[in-house]
Amino acid sequence: MRTIDVGGKFDTLRRASAYGRIRLSPDTIKLIRDKKLPKGDLIEATKLTGIFGAKRTGEILPFCHPISLDFVEVGVKVNDNSIEVFSTVSGIARTGYEMEALTAVSTALLNVYDMCKGVDDSMVIEEIRLTEKSGGKSDWKRDLSGVKVNVLSQKEELKKLALSYLIELGAQESKDAQVLVVIGEPFNIEEELKALECVIALYDFRNSPNLIGEEIKVGRDDKGTLVILLPGREEKVRLFFETFGGIIGSLL
């Protein structure tokens, strides 16, 4: 058993929301609205329990990474024969907040059950589901369907490796390329994409600080072709495509 390695992912702004519902008797609902439950104010206690649950997700679920939370909100809606719970969790991290949002709703509903179990034995937790998630790779990754690519390298194994990543993204190999990947060879870039290069350099350094001098370059040649210059090392090729391959389509 192991957790998923998220070391190659971006730190991006991510958000997730979840929903849950528990059915109760009308008499119990009246006690809740009148704030006459023996354990106190259910609505505020449920909100606090949900926030606490979101913060403790990494301790409750062993395969969830403990990630920082920038924002947690839990809402409670009291109906005639049910209570609905809504949660939203967000932050900047390498992995999403789906489980934090779901745990917030789950613990909130369990709090409702706990506070009402002495007066209502008909309760049923009917639904818990994710309603929204954003900020992950699926939001910004673009495939390369129909895009022509070419790879230049004296090392055949690195050329095949780069092509395999590009083909997986949907690209087609062609001499008349829209994207040119050059591995371990000099090539003139007319216009460098400095901002992107800085982001790549940061992640590159975090993964291979001992190879800081072997930089990855991205830009365009004098014909407007997108050019990606990679050092002649397998780890550099893998780093670029596994972490940044999904944004190539956005640069075209």
N, C-alpha and C positions, 0 to 999 in steps of 0.2 A: 504494500500500500504506500501511496505517496501523494503529496499535493501536486498540483499542476505548476510547472515552472513558468512564472510570469516575468522573468528577468528580461526578456526581449521585447516586452510590450511598452507602449507609450504611457507616460503619466498624462492622462487627459481628464478633462472635466466630465464626470459621469453622473448619471441620475437614474433612479429606479423608483417605481411606485407600486404599491400592492393594495389588495382589497380583501376583506373578509366579512363573514356574516354569521351570527349566532341567533338561533330561534329561542325565544323565551315565552312564558305565559303572559297574557295581558296583566294579570295581577302583579307579576314581578316587574313588569314595565312601569306600572303605577308606583311601586315602591321606589324604583330608580328615579323616576321623575320627581317624586316628593322628597327624595334624599332620606328615605327612612330605612334603608338597608342596615342591618346590624353592624356591618363593617365600614359604613360611611359612604362618602360621595363616590359612586362608581365611575362617573364620567371622567372626572379629573384623575382618579387613580388609574384608570385604564389608559389614558394618554401617557401618564408618567411611566407605566409599565411597558408600553410599547417603545418609548424612547430608550428605556433601560435595556430592553431586549435587543434593539438594534445595536447598541454599544457592546453587547456581550456576545454577538453572533460568532466571532472567532473562537470564543471559549466553549460555546455550546456545540458547534459543528466542527469536528476535527479537521476536515479538509478545506475549510474556508480560511483564507489568509486574513490575519488581523490587519485591517486597513483603517486609516484615519477617516473620521466623518466630519465634514464641514457643516452639514445641516441635516437635522432630523425633525420631521413634523408628523404627528399622529392626530387624526381627527376621529370623532365619534358621533354617529348619528343614531338617535333613538327613534324607532318606529313603533307602531302599535303592538307588534308581536315579534320584533327582532331588533338587534343592534348591529349596525354596520360600522366597520373600522377601516380607515384609510391611512396609508403611510406614504411618505416621500423621504428618500434619503439621497444625499448627493455629496460629492467631494472630488478631489483630484487624486487619482490613483491609477495603478496599472491593471486593475481588474474591476469588474462591475459591482454594483450595490444591490443586485437582485436579492441575494440571501438576507442582507440586512433589512431590506424592505419587507420581505416575507416573514422574517423572524419578528419584526416589530408588530406586524398584524397578528401573528400566531400567539405571541406572549400577551398581547392586549386581549385577545379573545379568551385565553386561558384565565386571565385576571377576572374577566366578566364571569366566567364559569365558577371560579373560586369564590368570588364575592356573593354569588347567588345560589350556590349549591345547597345552602341550608334552608332555602325557601322555595326552591324550584327543582324538581327532579325530572322535568320534561325537556331540559335544554339540549339542543343539538347544534354543534358547530357545523354549519352547512357548506361553507365555501371559503377557500383561501386561494388567491391567485395573483399572479403578477399582472399588472395592467400597463406598465410602461417601462422601458429601459432605453437609455441613450448614452452616447459618448464613446462606445466601444468601436472596434474595428469595422463592424458591419455598417456603421454610419459614414465612415470616410473611405473605406476600401473601394477601389474601382477596378473592375476587371479590364483586361486588354483584348477583348474580343475584336477581331478584325484588325488589330494593330500589328504592323510589320516590324520585326526586330532582327538585329544581327549582333553577334558576339564575336569579338576579335581577341584571340589569346594564343600564345605559343604553347600553353599548357592545355592539352586536349581535355584532361579530366575537369579542369576548371571551366572550360568552355561548355562542356556537357552539363555541368552542375548549374551554371547560370541559365542555360537554355531550358533546363528542366523546370526551374522556377518560373521563367517567363511563359512557357507553354502551359504550366499549371494555372497561370493567370489568364489564359486564353489567347496569348499572342501567337503569331505565325512567323517562322523564320524566313527572312528574305534579304537579298542583297540591297534592294531598294528600301531601306529601313527608315521608320519614323523614330525608332529608339535604337541607339547604338551603345552597346556595353563593351568597354575595352578593359581587359584584365592584364595587369602587369606590363603594360606597354605605354610609351609616351604618346600623347595625342593633344592637339591644340584645341582648347575650348575658347570660343570667341566671347561668350557671355556666361559667367559663372553665376549660379543661384546661391549667393552668399548666405542668405538667411537659412536655407535648407541645409547647406553645408555645415553651418554652425550647430544646428540641431543634431545632425548625423555625427559630427565630431564629439559632441558631448556624450552621446550614447556609446560611441566607439571607445572613448576613453574609459568609460565606466566598465566596459567589458574587457578591454585589452590595454591597460595603461602602459604596459611595456612596449607597445607598438604605436606610440603616439605619433611618430614621424611618418607613418605610412597612412596618409590621409585618403579619404574617399571624396571624389570631386563630382559635382553634378552641374551641368550647364548646357549650352547650345553651341553648335559649330556655326560656321559662316553660312550654312544653308538652312539653318533653323532646326536641324535634327537634334533631338534630345540626346545628350551624351552622358554616360555614367562611367567614370573612371574608377576602377577598383584595383587595389593592390593584389599582387599575385599570391595570395594566401587563401586557403579554403575557408578559414574562420572569418575573414573579411567578406568574402562572397556570401557566406551564409548569414552573417550579421545584417548585411544590407538588405537582402531579399526577404529574410524572415521578419525583419523589423520595419523596413521601409518599402518593400515591394508593392504594398497595396496603394501607395500614393503616386506611383508612376503614372497611372492613368489620369490623375488630376493635373499633371504637368504638361499634358499634350494640348 
